[in-house]
């Protein structure tokens, strides 16, 4: 049971760091060769690989979306995989609340996130 829950714990800690916009904390939870498949630009997104590239990606993301926040609707752990269904919220330039829904598929190996695939509705 511990092994089944460990991936979920790592991913939820990553999301908590995301909600604090704590890029350093997020990077403590990813492997050196971790890869993120981002949803932008459509239709295929962009592959970001390695801790240095991920640090730059997330720093720029939070600069662009300084109030980004994820609400977890559901998380499912299965061995080294974790699936998170979420709602991202932020304020636009006019101060209006915006949101979108999506799902991340994570792979956790040796207690660190090694892969994050992001899919967004709409």
C-alpha positions in Angstrom: 0.0 0.0 0.0 2.9 2.4 0.8 4.3 2.0 -2.7 0.8 2.7 -4.3 0.4 5.9 -2.2 3.9 7.2 -2.5 3.5 8.5 -6.1 0.3 10.4 -5.1 2.1 12.0 -2.1 4.9 13.2 -4.3 2.6 14.6 -6.9 0.3 16.4 -4.3 3.5 17.9 -2.7 4.4 19.1 -6.2 1.0 20.7 -6.6 1.3 22.4 -3.1 4.6 23.9 -4.2 3.0 25.0 -7.5 0.2 26.8 -5.6 2.9 28.6 -3.5 4.7 29.3 -6.8 7.7 27.8 -5.2 9.8 26.7 -8.2 12.6 25.5 -6.0 10.2 23.3 -4.0 8.8 21.9 -7.2 12.3 21.1 -8.5 13.1 19.2 -5.3 10.4 16.8 -6.4 11.5 16.1 -10.0 14.4 14.0 -11.3 17.4 15.5 -13.1 16.1 14.1 -16.4 12.4 14.8 -15.7 10.3 15.7 -18.7 7.1 17.9 -19.0 4.9 17.7 -22.1 3.1 21.0 -21.9 -0.2 21.7 -23.7 1.1 24.8 -25.5 1.2 25.5 -28.4 -1.7 23.3 -29.6 -2.1 20.8 -31.0 0.9 18.9 -29.7 2.4 21.1 -27.0 6.1 21.4 -26.2 8.5 18.9 -24.5 10.6 20.4 -21.7 13.3 18.1 -20.5 15.8 18.4 -17.6 15.7 20.2 -14.3 17.3 23.4 -15.7 14.8 23.7 -18.5 11.9 22.9 -16.2 13.1 25.6 -13.7 13.1 28.2 -16.5 9.7 27.0 -17.8 8.0 27.2 -14.5 9.6 30.6 -13.6 8.4 32.0 -16.9 4.9 30.4 -16.4 4.5 32.1 -12.9 5.8 35.4 -14.3 3.1 35.2 -17.0 0.4 33.9 -14.6 1.3 35.3 -11.2 -1.9 34.1 -9.6 -2.2 30.7 -11.1 -3.6 28.2 -8.7 -4.6 24.5 -9.1 -7.6 23.0 -7.4 -7.4 19.2 -7.4 -10.7 17.7 -8.3 -9.5 14.1 -8.2 -6.2 12.2 -7.9 -5.7 8.5 -8.6 -2.5 6.7 -7.8 -1.5 3.4 -9.5 1.9 2.1 -8.7 4.4 4.6 -10.1 1.7 6.6 -11.9 -0.6 9.3 -10.6 -3.5 10.9 -12.5 -4.7 14.3 -11.4 -7.8 16.0 -12.7 -7.7 19.7 -11.9 -9.0 23.2 -12.3 -6.5 26.0 -12.9 -7.7 29.5 -11.8 -6.1 32.9 -12.3 -7.0 36.5 -12.7 -6.6 38.1 -16.1 -5.2 41.5 -16.9 -8.7 43.1 -16.2 -8.9 41.4 -12.8 -11.5 38.9 -13.9 -11.3 35.3 -12.6 -10.5 32.8 -15.4 -10.2 29.0 -15.3 -9.6 26.0 -17.3 -9.8 22.3 -16.6 -7.3 19.6 -17.3 -5.6 16.4 -16.4 -1.9 15.6 -15.7 -0.5 12.1 -16.0 2.6 11.8 -13.8 5.2 9.0 -13.6 7.2 8.9 -10.3 10.4 6.8 -10.0 12.6 6.6 -6.9 10.4 9.1 -5.1 10.8 11.8 -7.8 8.6 12.9 -10.7 10.2 11.7 -14.0 7.4 12.6 -16.4 4.4 15.0 -16.5 2.0 15.0 -19.4 -0.5 17.8 -19.3 -3.9 17.8 -21.2 -6.3 20.7 -21.2 -10.0 20.8 -22.1 -11.0 23.3 -24.8 
